[in-house]
Amino acid sequence: MTEPLWQKSTYSEEGSSCVYVATAPTGTILLRESDDPAKTILTTGSHQLGALISAFRSEPDTIPPR
């Protein structure tokens, strides 16, 4: 099994906790946090991730404060 090519999300701010994104060979989207990259990896599809991002964009007050 090849390791995914992780890229820092463009939504992550410099110097803060970051979200990394990769694509599995099956097309599944992989998400992980920079604080503990080996602990938790979430999987989702492109349509579901797109819906989540759209919801955050349209309702920015729903994003928890840091």
CHARMM internal coordinates of N, CA and C (Angstrom, degrees):
IC EDIT
DIST 1 N 1 CA 1.4621
DIST 1 CA 1 C 1.5242
ANGL 1 N 1 CA 1 C 109.36
DIST 1 C 2 N 1.3066
ANGL 1 CA 1 C 2 N 117.16
DIHE 1 N 1 CA 1 C 2 N 130.84
DIST 2 N 2 CA 1.4572
ANGL 1 C 2 N 2 CA 120.33
DIHE 1 CA 1 C 2 N 2 CA 179.65
DIST 2 CA 2 C 1.5269
ANGL 2 N 2 CA 2 C 110.03
DIHE 1 C 2 N 2 CA 2 C -86.99
DIST 2 C 3 N 1.3148
ANGL 2 CA 2 C 3 N 114.79
DIHE 2 N 2 CA 2 C 3 N 148.01
DIST 3 N 3 CA 1.4598
ANGL 2 C 3 N 3 CA 121.17
DIHE 2 CA 2 C 3 N 3 CA 178.42
DIST 3 CA 3 C 1.5290
ANGL 3 N 3 CA 3 C 109.14
DIHE 2 C 3 N 3 CA 3 C -72.70
DIST 3 C 4 N 1.3350
ANGL 3 CA 3 C 4 N 116.99
DIHE 3 N 3 CA 3 C 4 N 139.92
DIST 4 N 4 CA 1.4649
ANGL 3 C 4 N 4 CA 119.37
DIHE 3 CA 3 C 4 N 4 CA 177.20
DIST 4 CA 4 C 1.5275
ANGL 4 N 4 CA 4 C 111.15
DIHE 3 C 4 N 4 CA 4 C -67.09
DIST 4 C 5 N 1.2981
ANGL 4 CA 4 C 5 N 116.06
DIHE 4 N 4 CA 4 C 5 N 151.67
DIST 5 N 5 CA 1.4625
ANGL 4 C 5 N 5 CA 122.12
DIHE 4 CA 4 C 5 N 5 CA 175.59
DIST 5 CA 5 C 1.5301
ANGL 5 N 5 CA 5 C 107.22
DIHE 4 C 5 N 5 CA 5 C -89.98
DIST 5 C 6 N 1.3292
ANGL 5 CA 5 C 6 N 116.52
DIHE 5 N 5 CA 5 C 6 N 101.26
DIST 6 N 6 CA 1.4613
ANGL 5 C 6 N 6 CA 122.37
DIHE 5 CA 5 C 6 N 6 CA -176.00
DIST 6 CA 6 C 1.5264
ANGL 6 N 6 CA 6 C 110.38
DIHE 5 C 6 N 6 CA 6 C -81.95
DIST 6 C 7 N 1.3273
ANGL 6 CA 6 C 7 N 116.43
DIHE 6 N 6 CA 6 C 7 N 136.65
DIST 7 N 7 CA 1.4609
ANGL 6 C 7 N 7 CA 122.67
DIHE 6 CA 6 C 7 N 7 CA 176.46
DIST 7 CA 7 C 1.5234
ANGL 7 N 7 CA 7 C 108.66
DIHE 6 C 7 N 7 CA 7 C -127.12
DIST 7 C 8 N 1.3212
ANGL 7 CA 7 C 8 N 115.71
DIHE 7 N 7 CA 7 C 8 N 139.92
DIST 8 N 8 CA 1.4651
ANGL 7 C 8 N 8 CA 120.72
DIHE 7 CA 7 C 8 N 8 CA 178.11
DIST 8 CA 8 C 1.5248
ANGL 8 N 8 CA 8 C 108.99
DIHE 7 C 8 N 8 CA 8 C -69.70
DIST 8 C 9 N 1.3135
ANGL 8 CA 8 C 9 N 116.31
DIHE 8 N 8 CA 8 C 9 N 131.91
DIST 9 N 9 CA 1.4589
ANGL 8 C 9 N 9 CA 121.41
DIHE 8 CA 8 C 9 N 9 CA 179.02
DIST 9 CA 9 C 1.5215
ANGL 9 N 9 CA 9 C 110.12
DIHE 8 C 9 N 9 CA 9 C -63.06
DIST 9 C 10 N 1.3190
ANGL 9 CA 9 C 10 N 115.96
DIHE 9 N 9 CA 9 C 10 N 141.64
DIST 10 N 10 CA 1.4616
ANGL 9 C 10 N 10 CA 119.98
DIHE 9 CA 9 C 10 N 10 CA 177.66
DIST 10 CA 10 C 1.5202
ANGL 10 N 10 CA 10 C 111.57
DIHE 9 C 10 N 10 CA 10 C -70.67
DIST 10 C 11 N 1.3306
ANGL 10 CA 10 C 11 N 117.84
DIHE 10 N 10 CA 10 C 11 N -12.86
DIST 11 N 11 CA 1.4554
ANGL 10 C 11 N 11 CA 121.78
DIHE 10 CA 10 C 11 N 11 CA 177.64
DIST 11 CA 11 C 1.5233
ANGL 11 N 11 CA 11 C 112.21
DIHE 10 C 11 N 11 CA 11 C -83.18
DIST 11 C 12 N 1.3280
ANGL 11 CA 11 C 12 N 118.16
DIHE 11 N 11 CA 11 C 12 N -10.60
DIST 12 N 12 CA 1.4623
ANGL 11 C 12 N 12 CA 121.99
DIHE 11 CA 11 C 12 N 12 CA -179.43
DIST 12 CA 12 C 1.5230
ANGL 12 N 12 CA 12 C 109.62
DIHE 11 C 12 N 12 CA 12 C -81.06
DIST 12 C 13 N 1.3248
ANGL 12 CA 12 C 13 N 115.44
DIHE 12 N 12 CA 12 C 13 N 136.01
DIST 13 N 13 CA 1.4575
ANGL 12 C 13 N 13 CA 120.26
DIHE 12 CA 12 C 13 N 13 CA 178.58
DIST 13 CA 13 C 1.5248
ANGL 13 N 13 CA 13 C 109.87
DIHE 12 C 13 N 13 CA 13 C -86.86
DIST 13 C 14 N 1.3073
ANGL 13 CA 13 C 14 N 116.81
DIHE 13 N 13 CA 13 C 14 N 152.98
DIST 14 N 14 CA 1.4618
ANGL 13 C 14 N 14 CA 122.26
DIHE 13 CA 13 C 14 N 14 CA 178.79
DIST 14 CA 14 C 1.5257
ANGL 14 N 14 CA 14 C 109.81
DIHE 13 C 14 N 14 CA 14 C -65.37
DIST 14 C 15 N 1.3253
ANGL 14 CA 14 C 15 N 117.01
DIHE 14 N 14 CA 14 C 15 N 134.04
DIST 15 N 15 CA 1.4538
ANGL 14 C 15 N 15 CA 121.72
DIHE 14 CA 14 C 15 N 15 CA 176.34
DIST 15 CA 15 C 1.5171
ANGL 15 N 15 CA 15 C 114.96
DIHE 14 C 15 N 15 CA 15 C 81.38
DIST 15 C 16 N 1.3238
ANGL 15 CA 15 C 16 N 117.17
DIHE 15 N 15 CA 15 C 16 N 4.21
DIST 16 N 16 CA 1.4686
ANGL 15 C 16 N 16 CA 119.43
DIHE 15 CA 15 C 16 N 16 CA 179.36
DIST 16 CA 16 C 1.5259
ANGL 16 N 16 CA 16 C 109.06
DIHE 15 C 16 N 16 CA 16 C -114.61
DIST 16 C 17 N 1.3169
ANGL 16 CA 16 C 17 N 115.56
DIHE 16 N 16 CA 16 C 17 N 177.05
DIST 17 N 17 CA 1.4613
ANGL 16 C 17 N 17 CA 118.72
DIHE 16 CA 16 C 17 N 17 CA 173.38
DIST 17 CA 17 C 1.5233
ANGL 17 N 17 CA 17 C 107.77
DIHE 16 C 17 N 17 CA 17 C -60.21
DIST 17 C 18 N 1.2961
ANGL 17 CA 17 C 18 N 116.02
DIHE 17 N 17 CA 17 C 18 N 136.73
DIST 18 N 18 CA 1.4561
ANGL 17 C 18 N 18 CA 120.66
DIHE 17 CA 17 C 18 N 18 CA -174.74
DIST 18 CA 18 C 1.5134
ANGL 18 N 18 CA 18 C 111.12
DIHE 17 C 18 N 18 CA 18 C -117.44
DIST 18 C 19 N 1.3103
ANGL 18 CA 18 C 19 N 114.76
DIHE 18 N 18 CA 18 C 19 N 152.41
DIST 19 N 19 CA 1.4525
ANGL 18 C 19 N 19 CA 121.58
DIHE 18 CA 18 C 19 N 19 CA 173.16
DIST 19 CA 19 C 1.5243
ANGL 19 N 19 CA 19 C 107.17
DIHE 18 C 19 N 19 CA 19 C -105.99
DIST 19 C 20 N 1.3294
ANGL 19 CA 19 C 20 N 115.08
DIHE 19 N 19 CA 19 C 20 N 131.95
DIST 20 N 20 CA 1.4545
ANGL 19 C 20 N 20 CA 120.75
DIHE 19 CA 19 C 20 N 20 CA 177.02
DIST 20 CA 20 C 1.5194
ANGL 20 N 20 CA 20 C 109.39
DIHE 19 C 20 N 20 CA 20 C -109.26
DIST 20 C 21 N 1.3257
ANGL 20 CA 20 C 21 N 116.49
DIHE 20 N 20 CA 20 C 21 N 144.64
DIST 21 N 21 CA 1.4550
ANGL 20 C 21 N 21 CA 123.44
DIHE 20 CA 20 C 21 N 21 CA -175.28
DIST 21 CA 21 C 1.5211
ANGL 21 N 21 CA 21 C 108.61
DIHE 20 C 21 N 21 CA 21 C -125.85
DIST 21 C 22 N 1.3359
ANGL 21 CA 21 C 22 N 116.12
DIHE 21 N 21 CA 21 C 22 N 141.38
DIST 22 N 22 CA 1.4672
ANGL 21 C 22 N 22 CA 121.96
DIHE 21 CA 21 C 22 N 22 CA 174.85
DIST 22 CA 22 C 1.5269
ANGL 22 N 22 CA 22 C 107.85
DIHE 21 C 22 N 22 CA 22 C -146.42
DIST 22 C 23 N 1.3058
ANGL 22 CA 22 C 23 N 116.05
DIHE 22 N 22 CA 22 C 23 N 163.98
DIST 23 N 23 CA 1.4547
ANGL 22 C 23 N 23 CA 121.64
DIHE 22 CA 22 C 23 N 23 CA 175.84
DIST 23 CA 23 C 1.5197
ANGL 23 N 23 CA 23 C 109.12
DIHE 22 C 23 N 23 CA 23 C -117.23
DIST 23 C 24 N 1.3284
ANGL 23 CA 23 C 24 N 116.19
DIHE 23 N 23 CA 23 C 24 N 129.23
DIST 24 N 24 CA 1.4642
ANGL 23 C 24 N 24 CA 121.76
DIHE 23 CA 23 C 24 N 24 CA 176.76
DIST 24 CA 24 C 1.5309
ANGL 24 N 24 CA 24 C 108.70
DIHE 23 C 24 N 24 CA 24 C -77.37
DIST 24 C 25 N 1.3311
ANGL 24 CA 24 C 25 N 117.86
DIHE 24 N 24 CA 24 C 25 N 160.36
DIST 25 N 25 CA 1.4732
ANGL 24 C 25 N 25 CA 120.49
DIHE 24 CA 24 C 25 N 25 CA 178.11
DIST 25 CA 25 C 1.5344
ANGL 25 N 25 CA 25 C 113.10
DIHE 24 C 25 N 25 CA 25 C -56.51
DIST 25 C 26 N 1.3169
ANGL 25 CA 25 C 26 N 117.56
DIHE 25 N 25 CA 25 C 26 N -25.03
DIST 26 N 26 CA 1.4661
ANGL 25 C 26 N 26 CA 121.84
DIHE 25 CA 25 C 26 N 26 CA 179.32
DIST 26 CA 26 C 1.5185
ANGL 26 N 26 CA 26 C 112.82
DIHE 25 C 26 N 26 CA 26 C -79.87
DIST 26 C 27 N 1.3460
ANGL 26 CA 26 C 27 N 117.38
DIHE 26 N 26 CA 26 C 27 N -8.38
DIST 27 N 27 CA 1.4583
ANGL 26 C 27 N 27 CA 121.98
DIHE 26 CA 26 C 27 N 27 CA -177.33
DIST 27 CA 27 C 1.5138
ANGL 27 N 27 CA 27 C 113.35
DIHE 26 C 27 N 27 CA 27 C 96.97
DIST 27 C 28 N 1.3213
ANGL 27 CA 27 C 28 N 117.31
DIHE 27 N 27 CA 27 C 28 N -5.58
DIST 28 N 28 CA 1.4597
ANGL 27 C 28 N 28 CA 121.88
DIHE 27 CA 27 C 28 N 28 CA 177.67
DIST 28 CA 28 C 1.5211
ANGL 28 N 28 CA 28 C 109.61
DIHE 27 C 28 N 28 CA 28 C -66.58
DIST 28 C 29 N 1.3226
ANGL 28 CA 28 C 29 N 116.39
DIHE 28 N 28 CA 28 C 29 N 139.54
DIST 29 N 29 CA 1.4639
ANGL 28 C 29 N 29 CA 122.05
DIHE 28 CA 28 C 29 N 29 CA 177.19
DIST 29 CA 29 C 1.5261
ANGL 29 N 29 CA 29 C 108.18
DIHE 28 C 29 N 29 CA 29 C -87.51
DIST 29 C 30 N 1.3330
ANGL 29 CA 29 C 30 N 116.68
DIHE 29 N 29 CA 29 C 30 N 133.11
DIST 30 N 30 CA 1.4639
ANGL 29 C 30 N 30 CA 122.96
DIHE 29 CA 29 C 30 N 30 CA 178.78
DIST 30 CA 30 C 1.5258
ANGL 30 N 30 CA 30 C 108.53
DIHE 29 C 30 N 30 CA 30 C -111.44
DIST 30 C 31 N 1.3223
ANGL 30 CA 30 C 31 N 117.00
DIHE 30 N 30 CA 30 C 31 N 137.63
DIST 31 N 31 CA 1.4665
ANGL 30 C 31 N 31 CA 123.03
DIHE 30 CA 30 C 31 N 31 CA 178.77
DIST 31 CA 31 C 1.5172
ANGL 31 N 31 CA 31 C 108.96
DIHE 30 C 31 N 31 CA 31 C -128.84
DIST 31 C 32 N 1.3238
ANGL 31 CA 31 C 32 N 116.60
DIHE 31 N 31 CA 31 C 32 N 139.09
DIST 32 N 32 CA 1.4659
ANGL 31 C 32 N 32 CA 120.65
DIHE 31 CA 31 C 32 N 32 CA 175.12
DIST 32 CA 32 C 1.5171
ANGL 32 N 32 CA 32 C 109.18
DIHE 31 C 32 N 32 CA 32 C -146.91
DIST 32 C 33 N 1.3353
ANGL 32 CA 32 C 33 N 115.57
DIHE 32 N 32 CA 32 C 33 N 158.12
DIST 33 N 33 CA 1.4581
ANGL 32 C 33 N 33 CA 121.73
DIHE 32 CA 32 C 33 N 33 CA 178.96
DIST 33 CA 33 C 1.5249
ANGL 33 N 33 CA 33 C 109.10
DIHE 32 C 33 N 33 CA 33 C -97.54
DIST 33 C 34 N 1.3194
ANGL 33 CA 33 C 34 N 116.56
DIHE 33 N 33 CA 33 C 34 N 148.13
DIST 34 N 34 CA 1.4623
ANGL 33 C 34 N 34 CA 120.44
DIHE 33 CA 33 C 34 N 34 CA -177.22
DIST 34 CA 34 C 1.5237
ANGL 34 N 34 CA 34 C 113.15
DIHE 33 C 34 N 34 CA 34 C -72.03
DIST 34 C 35 N 1.3443
ANGL 34 CA 34 C 35 N 118.09
DIHE 34 N 34 CA 34 C 35 N -24.87
DIST 35 N 35 CA 1.4694
ANGL 34 C 35 N 35 CA 120.40
DIHE 34 CA 34 C 35 N 35 CA -177.45
DIST 35 CA 35 C 1.5265
ANGL 35 N 35 CA 35 C 112.72
DIHE 34 C 35 N 35 CA 35 C -63.08
DIST 35 C 36 N 1.3153
ANGL 35 CA 35 C 36 N 117.60
DIHE 35 N 35 CA 35 C 36 N -36.46
DIST 36 N 36 CA 1.4694
ANGL 35 C 36 N 36 CA 121.66
DIHE 35 CA 35 C 36 N 36 CA -178.52
DIST 36 CA 36 C 1.5285
ANGL 36 N 36 CA 36 C 108.53
DIHE 35 C 36 N 36 CA 36 C -148.50
DIST 36 C 37 N 1.3235
ANGL 36 CA 36 C 37 N 117.34
DIHE 36 N 36 CA 36 C 37 N 74.53
DIST 37 N 37 CA 1.4643
ANGL 36 C 37 N 37 CA 121.01
DIHE 36 CA 36 C 37 N 37 CA -171.03
DIST 37 CA 37 C 1.5249
ANGL 37 N 37 CA 37 C 115.41
DIHE 36 C 37 N 37 CA 37 C -62.61
DIST 37 C 38 N 1.3158
ANGL 37 CA 37 C 38 N 118.27
DIHE 37 N 37 CA 37 C 38 N -25.51
DIST 38 N 38 CA 1.4652
ANGL 37 C 38 N 38 CA 119.39
DIHE 37 CA 37 C 38 N 38 CA -178.17
DIST 38 CA 38 C 1.5274
ANGL 38 N 38 CA 38 C 112.39
DIHE 37 C 38 N 38 CA 38 C -89.21
DIST 38 C 39 N 1.3174
ANGL 38 CA 38 C 39 N 117.41
DIHE 38 N 38 CA 38 C 39 N -15.77
DIST 39 N 39 CA 1.4704
ANGL 38 C 39 N 39 CA 120.92
DIHE 38 CA 38 C 39 N 39 CA -173.44
DIST 39 CA 39 C 1.5263
ANGL 39 N 39 CA 39 C 112.74
DIHE 38 C 39 N 39 CA 39 C -73.50
DIST 39 C 40 N 1.3109
ANGL 39 CA 39 C 40 N 117.47
DIHE 39 N 39 CA 39 C 40 N -52.36
DIST 40 N 40 CA 1.4573
ANGL 39 C 40 N 40 CA 120.74
DIHE 39 CA 39 C 40 N 40 CA -174.68
DIST 40 CA 40 C 1.5134
ANGL 40 N 40 CA 40 C 110.86
DIHE 39 C 40 N 40 CA 40 C -133.94
DIST 40 C 41 N 1.3015
ANGL 40 CA 40 C 41 N 115.30
DIHE 40 N 40 CA 40 C 41 N 127.46
DIST 41 N 41 CA 1.4587
ANGL 40 C 41 N 41 CA 121.78
DIHE 40 CA 40 C 41 N 41 CA 172.75
DIST 41 CA 41 C 1.5218
ANGL 41 N 41 CA 41 C 106.30
DIHE 40 C 41 N 41 CA 41 C -126.58
DIST 41 C 42 N 1.3196
ANGL 41 CA 41 C 42 N 116.00
DIHE 41 N 41 CA 41 C 42 N 121.34
DIST 42 N 42 CA 1.4565
ANGL 41 C 42 N 42 CA 121.50
DIHE 41 CA 41 C 42 N 42 CA 178.21
DIST 42 CA 42 C 1.5251
ANGL 42 N 42 CA 42 C 108.89
DIHE 41 C 42 N 42 CA 42 C -92.94
DIST 42 C 43 N 1.3196
ANGL 42 CA 42 C 43 N 116.08
DIHE 42 N 42 CA 42 C 43 N 146.28
DIST 43 N 43 CA 1.4612
ANGL 42 C 43 N 43 CA 120.34
DIHE 42 CA 42 C 43 N 43 CA 176.56
DIST 43 CA 43 C 1.5199
ANGL 43 N 43 CA 43 C 109.12
DIHE 42 C 43 N 43 CA 43 C -119.43
DIST 43 C 44 N 1.3153
ANGL 43 CA 43 C 44 N 116.10
DIHE 43 N 43 CA 43 C 44 N 145.82
DIST 44 N 44 CA 1.4551
ANGL 43 C 44 N 44 CA 121.68
DIHE 43 CA 43 C 44 N 44 CA 179.51
DIST 44 CA 44 C 1.5176
ANGL 44 N 44 CA 44 C 109.02
DIHE 43 C 44 N 44 CA 44 C -157.15
DIST 44 C 45 N 1.2962
ANGL 44 CA 44 C 45 N 116.27
DIHE 44 N 44 CA 44 C 45 N 172.78
DIST 45 N 45 CA 1.4575
ANGL 44 C 45 N 45 CA 121.75
DIHE 44 CA 44 C 45 N 45 CA 174.88
DIST 45 CA 45 C 1.5151
ANGL 45 N 45 CA 45 C 110.16
DIHE 44 C 45 N 45 CA 45 C -100.34
DIST 45 C 46 N 1.3073
ANGL 45 CA 45 C 46 N 116.80
DIHE 45 N 45 CA 45 C 46 N 164.49
DIST 46 N 46 CA 1.4695
ANGL 45 C 46 N 46 CA 120.14
DIHE 45 CA 45 C 46 N 46 CA -176.97
DIST 46 CA 46 C 1.5273
ANGL 46 N 46 CA 46 C 111.77
DIHE 45 C 46 N 46 CA 46 C -64.92
DIST 46 C 47 N 1.3239
ANGL 46 CA 46 C 47 N 117.87
DIHE 46 N 46 CA 46 C 47 N -37.03
DIST 47 N 47 CA 1.4710
ANGL 46 C 47 N 47 CA 120.01
DIHE 46 CA 46 C 47 N 47 CA 179.55
DIST 47 CA 47 C 1.5245
ANGL 47 N 47 CA 47 C 111.43
DIHE 46 C 47 N 47 CA 47 C -67.45
DIST 47 C 48 N 1.3200
ANGL 47 CA 47 C 48 N 117.12
DIHE 47 N 47 CA 47 C 48 N -40.86
DIST 48 N 48 CA 1.4569
ANGL 47 C 48 N 48 CA 120.87
DIHE 47 CA 47 C 48 N 48 CA 179.40
DIST 48 CA 48 C 1.5247
ANGL 48 N 48 CA 48 C 111.47
DIHE 47 C 48 N 48 CA 48 C -66.68
DIST 48 C 49 N 1.3314
ANGL 48 CA 48 C 49 N 116.71
DIHE 48 N 48 CA 48 C 49 N -42.29
DIST 49 N 49 CA 1.4615
ANGL 48 C 49 N 49 CA 120.25
DIHE 48 CA 48 C 49 N 49 CA 178.44
DIST 49 CA 49 C 1.5209
ANGL 49 N 49 CA 49 C 110.11
DIHE 48 C 49 N 49 CA 49 C -65.45
DIST 49 C 50 N 1.3157
ANGL 49 CA 49 C 50 N 116.98
DIHE 49 N 49 CA 49 C 50 N -40.57
DIST 50 N 50 CA 1.4658
ANGL 49 C 50 N 50 CA 120.85
DIHE 49 CA 49 C 50 N 50 CA 177.11
DIST 50 CA 50 C 1.5172
ANGL 50 N 50 CA 50 C 112.02
DIHE 49 C 50 N 50 CA 50 C -60.49
DIST 50 C 51 N 1.3338
ANGL 50 CA 50 C 51 N 117.07
DIHE 50 N 50 CA 50 C 51 N -40.18
DIST 51 N 51 CA 1.4622
ANGL 50 C 51 N 51 CA 121.16
DIHE 50 CA 50 C 51 N 51 CA 178.32
DIST 51 CA 51 C 1.5271
ANGL 51 N 51 CA 51 C 110.98
DIHE 50 C 51 N 51 CA 51 C -65.82
DIST 51 C 52 N 1.3342
ANGL 51 CA 51 C 52 N 117.33
DIHE 51 N 51 CA 51 C 52 N -39.99
DIST 52 N 52 CA 1.4645
ANGL 51 C 52 N 52 CA 120.99
DIHE 51 CA 51 C 52 N 52 CA 178.10
DIST 52 CA 52 C 1.5261
ANGL 52 N 52 CA 52 C 110.89
DIHE 51 C 52 N 52 CA 52 C -63.79
DIST 52 C 53 N 1.3081
ANGL 52 CA 52 C 53 N 117.00
DIHE 52 N 52 CA 52 C 53 N -46.32
DIST 53 N 53 CA 1.4744
ANGL 52 C 53 N 53 CA 120.64
DIHE 52 CA 52 C 53 N 53 CA 179.32
DIST 53 CA 53 C 1.5248
ANGL 53 N 53 CA 53 C 110.51
DIHE 52 C 53 N 53 CA 53 C -62.82
DIST 53 C 54 N 1.3283
ANGL 53 CA 53 C 54 N 117.48
DIHE 53 N 53 CA 53 C 54 N -42.16
DIST 54 N 54 CA 1.4695
ANGL 53 C 54 N 54 CA 121.13
DIHE 53 CA 53 C 54 N 54 CA 178.04
DIST 54 CA 54 C 1.5239
ANGL 54 N 54 CA 54 C 111.35
DIHE 53 C 54 N 54 CA 54 C -60.99
DIST 54 C 55 N 1.3357
ANGL 54 CA 54 C 55 N 116.00
DIHE 54 N 54 CA 54 C 55 N -40.37
DIST 55 N 55 CA 1.4671
ANGL 54 C 55 N 55 CA 119.70
DIHE 54 CA 54 C 55 N 55 CA 179.18
DIST 55 CA 55 C 1.5201
ANGL 55 N 55 CA 55 C 110.97
DIHE 54 C 55 N 55 CA 55 C -64.14
DIST 55 C 56 N 1.3289
ANGL 55 CA 55 C 56 N 117.31
DIHE 55 N 55 CA 55 C 56 N -42.17
DIST 56 N 56 CA 1.4622
ANGL 55 C 56 N 56 CA 120.12
DIHE 55 CA 55 C 56 N 56 CA 178.24
DIST 56 CA 56 C 1.5148
ANGL 56 N 56 CA 56 C 111.53
DIHE 55 C 56 N 56 CA 56 C -65.11
DIST 56 C 57 N 1.3244
ANGL 56 CA 56 C 57 N 116.84
DIHE 56 N 56 CA 56 C 57 N -37.76
DIST 57 N 57 CA 1.4652
ANGL 56 C 57 N 57 CA 120.12
DIHE 56 CA 56 C 57 N 57 CA 179.44
DIST 57 CA 57 C 1.5271
ANGL 57 N 57 CA 57 C 111.13
DIHE 56 C 57 N 57 CA 57 C -66.88
DIST 57 C 58 N 1.3218
ANGL 57 CA 57 C 58 N 117.57
DIHE 57 N 57 CA 57 C 58 N -39.67
DIST 58 N 58 CA 1.4585
ANGL 57 C 58 N 58 CA 120.43
DIHE 57 CA 57 C 58 N 58 CA -176.05
DIST 58 CA 58 C 1.5271
ANGL 58 N 58 CA 58 C 112.19
DIHE 57 C 58 N 58 CA 58 C -81.98
DIST 58 C 59 N 1.3323
ANGL 58 CA 58 C 59 N 117.50
DIHE 58 N 58 CA 58 C 59 N -22.39
DIST 59 N 59 CA 1.4693
ANGL 58 C 59 N 59 CA 122.48
DIHE 58 CA 58 C 59 N 59 CA -179.09
DIST 59 CA 59 C 1.5276
ANGL 59 N 59 CA 59 C 109.59
DIHE 58 C 59 N 59 CA 59 C -130.29
DIST 59 C 60 N 1.3426
ANGL 59 CA 59 C 60 N 119.02
DIHE 59 N 59 CA 59 C 60 N 65.56
DIST 60 N 60 CA 1.4739
ANGL 59 C 60 N 60 CA 120.18
DIHE 59 CA 59 C 60 N 60 CA -175.12
DIST 60 CA 60 C 1.5257
ANGL 60 N 60 CA 60 C 113.79
DIHE 59 C 60 N 60 CA 60 C -60.31
DIST 60 C 61 N 1.3143
ANGL 60 CA 60 C 61 N 118.28
DIHE 60 N 60 CA 60 C 61 N -21.60
DIST 61 N 61 CA 1.4714
ANGL 60 C 61 N 61 CA 120.49
DIHE 60 CA 60 C 61 N 61 CA 179.54
DIST 61 CA 61 C 1.5161
ANGL 61 N 61 CA 61 C 112.24
DIHE 60 C 61 N 61 CA 61 C -72.86
DIST 61 C 62 N 1.3355
ANGL 61 CA 61 C 62 N 118.21
DIHE 61 N 61 CA 61 C 62 N -10.98
DIST 62 N 62 CA 1.4630
ANGL 61 C 62 N 62 CA 120.85
DIHE 61 CA 61 C 62 N 62 CA -179.94
DIST 62 CA 62 C 1.5235
ANGL 62 N 62 CA 62 C 111.90
DIHE 61 C 62 N 62 CA 62 C -84.02
DIST 62 C 63 N 1.3176
ANGL 62 CA 62 C 63 N 117.82
DIHE 62 N 62 CA 62 C 63 N -10.02
DIST 63 N 63 CA 1.4562
ANGL 62 C 63 N 63 CA 121.30
DIHE 62 CA 62 C 63 N 63 CA 179.02
DIST 63 CA 63 C 1.5307
ANGL 63 N 63 CA 63 C 108.11
DIHE 62 C 63 N 63 CA 63 C -79.20
DIST 63 C 64 N 1.3315
ANGL 63 CA 63 C 64 N 118.31
DIHE 63 N 63 CA 63 C 64 N 123.06
DIST 64 N 64 CA 1.4664
ANGL 63 C 64 N 64 CA 120.05
DIHE 63 CA 63 C 64 N 64 CA -178.75
DIST 64 CA 64 C 1.5288
ANGL 64 N 64 CA 64 C 111.88
DIHE 63 C 64 N 64 CA 64 C -60.99
DIST 64 C 65 N 1.3389
ANGL 64 CA 64 C 65 N 118.12
DIHE 64 N 64 CA 64 C 65 N 145.17
DIST 65 N 65 CA 1.4656
ANGL 64 C 65 N 65 CA 120.08
DIHE 64 CA 64 C 65 N 65 CA 176.68
DIST 65 CA 65 C 1.5240
ANGL 65 N 65 CA 65 C 110.85
DIHE 64 C 65 N 65 CA 65 C -67.96
DIST 65 C 66 N 1.3132
ANGL 65 CA 65 C 66 N 115.79
DIHE 65 N 65 CA 65 C 66 N 156.47
DIST 66 N 66 CA 1.4687
ANGL 65 C 66 N 66 CA 121.04
DIHE 65 CA 65 C 66 N 66 CA 179.62
DIST 66 CA 66 C 1.4836
ANGL 66 N 66 CA 66 C 111.62
DIHE 65 C 66 N 66 CA 66 C -82.28
END
COOR INIT
IC SEED 1 N 1 CA 1 C
IC BUILD
